[in-house]
Amino acid sequence: APAFGGVLRDLEPVAEALGIAPAALAGRLPVQPVSTGLFHLMVPLPDLATLAALAPNTGALDRLLAGAGALGCYAFTLETGAAEVTVRARMFAPAAGVPEDPATGSAVGPLGAYLAAHGALARDCRSLVVDQGIEMGRPSRMFVEL
């Protein structure tokens, strides 16, 4: 069963950790740690350009994740550029020795639970297609059943 951590209200440290402007985090979905086994910090972004522009600050990201009780940071956008894809994502877990991961099975499950819980999916949605690893030249496609 999914577990949801507290919503992060102060988005300045999140923006600093990811090397983006705080305004990029001002969407309707919250920044929140979610787990279906391991906690990952879900960070919704507005578009593919913002996702591609991420430039994590390792020290700031380590502090952010430790404070949120999360192993990794799962940044994602619902803008995918492909009709068959639901989400495009990137995952960073520097304290775990993973500067960036091309495919994170332990994060896509929590992502599905997060999107469903926050009403970001159609009510009849039963599966997701997630692309990851594209920005690092190791494209991966994962499938999530809700």
Disulfide bonds with the S-S distance in Angstrom:
none
